[in-house]
Amino acid sequence: MPQPDLSFQALRDTIHQALKAWHEADSATGTFRDLRLFQHYQQHYETDPRQATNQILLEALDELALTHAEGADLLRKRFLDGLVMHAVAGRFNIGEATAYRRQEKALSRLTHILHDKEIRLRSVYQTELEKRLSLPPAARLFGIEQPLKRLLSRLTSTTPSWLLSIEGLGGIGKTALANSLIRQMALSDRFPAVAWVSAKQHEFLPDFERAQLETPALSQAALIDHLLDQIAPGQKFTQSPAQKHALLSQQLKQTPHLVVIDNLETVADYQTLLPLLRDLANPSIFLLTSRHSLQSQPDVYCCTLNELTPGDALDFMRHEATTRGLPLLAQAAESELQRIYDIVGGNPLAIKLVVGQLSILPLSIVLDNLKQVRGKRADALYSFIYWQTWQLLKPVSRQALLVMPLAQNPTLEQLLTLSQLDIADLSEAMEQLANLSLVQVGGNLEIRRYTIHRLTETFLLNEAIQWPTFP
């Protein structure tokens, strides 16, 4: 899992400001609130923000004193005792300029202590979140800074939108953006609880046909059951549908939740669920991902994702190549990578699949193959790329891939049962599938979980199942 992002300099500035405000009882703690340390302390000790901040600093100063007693003492005298720097310098029998330099060193050492603690807590938080919600693996994203910033601003606003939608073509990164968004520490204070439900339409259709489907992939009753399972895990719910609805509403009104509903793709989906979501929202917020635009709904804040710019697309190609151990591609000239972009465009999933093919085939062959679908609809491009990738798979890899839709984020043990392969063949298969970007590997060191993209799943269910498993 990627290291949770935390700027050392930003944390140092935050700590400095918090120390200067030590005696200001009503002072705002600012970005200190975004620290998992702060949220963890408040949850466990139920103190006010100023007390929580000061207690965190005190414990860090005690730890600093074990290795750098003079630095810890200087910070205490300067900020806790409120002495001016001239007086502090006198206590240590040093010049004022020297005292300032020692303060800077002590602040940096104090920041290292809190930085390490914060990183550990964030890693634990992310791991627990992934395990509880069966989230897709975290990944480095490209070209999402502005959409992420807009959504964060909307979610943390004092007057937020209760319904939000991330919209765009299949494979454009909607699920990845939602996955990144709910991991942001700034939201873990605003929303004590998070839920994630996927509305899977097990049929691959062009957009114009999908829009005409009359049966929703996720009914109101199914959504209520899924959310109750996450909000109150381990409990048995035998009430009537109306009673379950009331119970869920009570939970969501009492504790603000951020609820992601992934793959809400058809008119039938949103017409079925929007009335329920409006009833359940506030203070909880629902974040939808959809290939179908909700711009016509006045109470839904819509964030449309576009394809990657050429610059971001090329950076993404190099990143994927580096991750997959393809140094020749990672170090290729911009003109070579531009040839891929000119045919595939800036769709992240298409780029991943093409880079996967390049782990086996020469660039010229991959590009010659892709020229057959240049300029065609996105679904035609994907169908062709998947077919080409299918041809590269060993029989055991095809067998393993075909059972992936049968379980949500399966473990290796589950795949052994489903595929009926032995451990050696399955391990070989999963390695090839991961190298070709058909499977993402997540979980932890003890339990690995394997996921496939929504488009990969629909192609498997509707196209690959008809393709030959054995050459």
Stockholm file with secondary structure:
# STOCKHOLM 1.0

chainA/1-471         MPQPDLSFQALRDTIHQALKAWHEADSATGTFRDLRLFQHYQQHYETDPRQATNQILLEALDELALTHAEGADLLRKRFLDGLVMHAVAGRFNIGEATAYRRQEKALSRLTHILHDKEIRLRSVYQTELEKRLSLPPAARLFGIEQPLKRLLSRLTSTTPSWLLSIEGLGGIGKTALANSLIRQMALSDRFPAVAWVSAKQHEFLPDFERAQLETPALSQAALIDHLLDQIAPGQKFTQSPAQKHALLSQQLKQTPHLVVIDNLETVADYQTLLPLLRDLANPSIFLLTSRHSLQSQPDVYCCTLNELTPGDALDFMRHEATTRGLPLLAQAAESELQRIYDIVGGNPLAIKLVVGQLSILPLSIVLDNLKQVRGKRADALYSFIYWQTWQLLKPVSRQALLVMPLAQNPTLEQLLTLSQLDIADLSEAMEQLANLSLVQVGGNLEIRRYTIHRLTETFLLNEAIQWPTFP
#=GR chainA/1-471 SS CCCCCCCHHHHHHHHHHHHHTTTCTTCCCGGGGGSHHHHHHHHHHCCCHHHHHHHHHHHHHHHHHHHCHHHHHHHIIIIISCCCHHHHHHHTTSCHHHHHHHHHHHHHHHHHHHHHHHHHHHHHHHHHHHHHHTCCCCCCCSSCHHHHHHHHHHHHSSSCCSEEEEECSTTSSHHHHHHHHHTCHHHHHHCSEEEEEECCCCCCCCHHHHTTCCSCSSCHHHHHHHHHHHHSTTCCCCSCHHHHHHHHHHHHHHSCEEEEEECCCSHHHHHHHHHHHHHHCSSSEEEEEESSCCTTCTTEEEEECCCCCHHHHHHHHHHHHHHTTCHHHHTCCHHHHHHHHHHHCSCHHHHHHHHHHTTTSCHHHHHHHHGGGTTSCHHHHHHHHHHHHHHHCCHHHHHHHHTGGGSSSCBHHHHHHHHCCCHHHHHHHHHHHHHTTSSEEEECSSCEEEECCHHHHHHHHHTGGGSCSCC
#=GC SS_cons         CCCCCCCHHHHHHHHHHHHHTTTCTTCCCGGGGGSHHHHHHHHHHCCCHHHHHHHHHHHHHHHHHHHCHHHHHHHIIIIISCCCHHHHHHHTTSCHHHHHHHHHHHHHHHHHHHHHHHHHHHHHHHHHHHHHHTCCCCCCCSSCHHHHHHHHHHHHSSSCCSEEEEECSTTSSHHHHHHHHHTCHHHHHHCSEEEEEECCCCCCCCHHHHTTCCSCSSCHHHHHHHHHHHHSTTCCCCSCHHHHHHHHHHHHHHSCEEEEEECCCSHHHHHHHHHHHHHHCSSSEEEEEESSCCTTCTTEEEEECCCCCHHHHHHHHHHHHHHTTCHHHHTCCHHHHHHHHHHHCSCHHHHHHHHHHTTTSCHHHHHHHHGGGTTSCHHHHHHHHHHHHHHHCCHHHHHHHHTGGGSSSCBHHHHHHHHCCCHHHHHHHHHHHHHTTSSEEEECSSCEEEECCHHHHHHHHHTGGGSCSCC
//
